[in-house]
């Protein structure tokens, strides 16, 4: 996103994340899996993934077998 203006980068990133999230939901629905978007403490995960300061976790999505 180097060509995008700074104030629109987060918008584009959020839009892309929503598209990916929807694809995960569709895949799970087609294969009998379950998924949910949830919140978590982002700092430990970002540290574990060694993200640079300009990289951010937008959302998390768990996938598994339904009860």
C-alpha positions as CSV (number, residue, x, y, z in Angstrom):
1,X,0.0,0.0,0.0
2,X,2.9,2.3,-0.5
3,X,1.0,4.3,-3.1
4,X,-2.1,4.8,-0.9
5,X,-2.4,7.9,1.2
6,X,-1.6,7.4,4.8
7,X,-5.2,8.2,6.0
8,X,-6.7,5.6,3.7
9,X,-4.3,2.7,4.4
10,X,-6.2,1.5,7.5
11,X,-9.5,1.6,5.6
12,X,-8.1,-0.5,2.8
13,X,-6.5,-2.9,5.3
14,X,-9.8,-3.3,7.1
15,X,-11.7,-3.9,3.9
16,X,-9.2,-6.6,2.8
17,X,-9.4,-8.2,6.3
18,X,-13.2,-8.3,5.9
19,X,-13.0,-10.0,2.6
20,X,-10.6,-12.6,3.9
21,X,-12.8,-13.1,7.0
22,X,-15.9,-13.7,4.8
23,X,-14.0,-16.2,2.7
24,X,-13.1,-18.1,5.8
25,X,-16.7,-18.2,6.9
26,X,-17.8,-19.4,3.5
27,X,-15.1,-22.2,3.5
28,X,-16.1,-23.3,7.0
29,X,-19.8,-23.4,6.0
30,X,-19.0,-25.5,3.0
31,X,-16.9,-28.0,4.9
32,X,-18.8,-28.4,8.2
33,X,-16.4,-26.3,10.3
34,X,-17.2,-23.5,12.6
35,X,-15.6,-20.1,12.9
36,X,-15.9,-17.0,14.9
37,X,-14.2,-13.6,14.9
38,X,-13.1,-12.6,18.4
39,X,-11.1,-10.1,20.3
40,X,-7.8,-10.9,22.1
41,X,-4.8,-9.1,23.6
42,X,-3.0,-8.2,20.5
43,X,0.4,-7.2,22.1
44,X,1.6,-10.7,22.9
45,X,0.6,-12.1,19.5
46,X,2.2,-9.1,17.7
47,X,5.4,-9.7,19.7
48,X,5.4,-13.4,19.0
49,X,4.9,-12.8,15.3
50,X,7.7,-10.2,15.4
51,X,5.5,-7.6,13.7
52,X,7.1,-4.2,12.9
53,X,5.5,-1.1,14.5
54,X,3.6,-0.2,11.3
55,X,2.1,-3.7,11.2
56,X,-1.1,-4.3,13.1
57,X,-3.4,-7.2,13.9
58,X,-6.9,-6.1,12.7
59,X,-8.9,-9.2,13.8
60,X,-8.6,-12.8,14.9
61,X,-10.7,-15.6,13.7
62,X,-10.8,-19.1,15.3
63,X,-11.7,-22.1,13.2
64,X,-12.7,-25.5,14.6
65,X,-15.2,-28.3,14.8
66,X,-18.7,-27.3,16.0
67,X,-20.0,-28.9,19.2
